[in-house]
Amino acid sequence: MLGTLTTITRISNDTRLSFDEKLQQILAAVVSCMETERGSIMIVKGRKYLSVAASTDKRLIGAKQAISEDAPSSWVFKNKKTLSIGKGADLKLFSNRYAHYKKTAFLLTPILSHNKVIGIISVTEKIGADRFTASDREVLLTLSGHVISALEKHRLAESLRKSKQLLQVKNEKLKKLEKIRTELFNMLIHDLKGPISEVLANIDILSYTVTGENLDYVESARTGCDTLFRMVADLLDIAKMEEQSLELNVEVIIPSDLIREALSRLQGLSQSRNVLLGERFPKSGETFAIKADRGILLRVLQNLLTNAIQFSPAGETVVTGFESIGPGKILFYVEDNGPGVPPAYRDAVFDKFTQISSRKDGRKYATGLGLTFCKMAVNLHYGSIRIADDGKYGSRFEFILPC
């Protein structure tokens, strides 16, 4: 028996053999050890059938038997016990007596895994005396325990194969749905630019025809439309940058001119929030210049300024400036005296559609798209962006660009 166990283990671990070949060779080793002429290995298929996976009579391979059928293998499956049938009254237990066998005695034992029957080994046509002893039953039960390895490896491999196929199908469906969603999203966002531009144009005309309190309402409407237009533009450009299809319109830019233009465009918002805007430039008188996309960088500054204004208490000042930080590099910054961004959130605020709240103080630390656009736009210019503050006394957003 020890030699048979070694053989079964070797066969189970032989990766060159298919599952069917493994079972057929294992059965041959079992039949030889049990000194019988015939035998089979049945495996459970679903919850209704037992299927012959290996047999000394290869014509039987693939045959199915209903678990509900009145047969010895069904009894073994239901009772999870070894069954030994000999001559006489034992044969009357089952309606199917297998009259084509030369001898009457046969032995079946379940292959158990975690107290669950996953297969059945049967042997018959005992060489010599037509009976199976208690010792024979113990030997077959021991051998069945070592067949589990081959069956379980196969079941695991089949499960992994089916799971992989299912995941591939779901992945293809998700890709198609994502493509449809992206195309619909880009189409809707692109179509929004027209109506918003028309509203902005009419508000601009209206601002020349009204005075007093009504003009304040018009300016407030213009500020809201400007913000909405920037959000739509951010969405479109983020999509293009993700697809690596955004082309930069590079030109020579004077940093101080860029900052002053950004500040001028947000005067209305700052006044409505009662927040002052300030600028801070190097005092050396040295002229600085960078090559970049003016429109893109202008929106980066506007997004950072908008956040700073919204998070600043009334009466505070938001300062924007730039400075040289070494050969070939310029640092732009936007400072405010708002709640600050805790260190734990400094990476997350640049993620798309992220808005982080603090339960302790009820503050929100992100904007959703503006900072995502800023990070991607700065990276597109071979620069970097970061938050440089202690997270307690205001925020300082910095981005560095090559000269």
Secondary structure, DSSP 8 states (H G I E B T S, - for coil): -HHHHHHHHHHHH-TTS-HHHHHHHHHHHHHHHHTEEEEEEEEEETTTEEEEEEESSGGGTT-EEETTSSSHHHHHHHHTS-EEE-SGGGGGG-S---TTSSS--EEEEEEEETTEEEEEEEEEEESSSS---HHHHHHHHHHHHHHHHHHHHHHHHHHHHHHHHHHHHHHHHHHHHHHHHHHHHHHHHHHHHHHHHHHHHHHHHHTTT--THHHHHHHHHHHHHHHHHHHHHHHHHHHHHHTT-----EEEE-HHHHHHHHHHHTHHHHHHTT-EEEEE--SS-----EEEEHHHHHHHHHHHHHHHHHHS-TT-EEEEEEEE-STTEEEEEEE--SS---GGGTTGGGSTTB--B-TTT--B---BSHHHHHHHHHHHTT-EEEE-S-SSS--EEEEEEE-
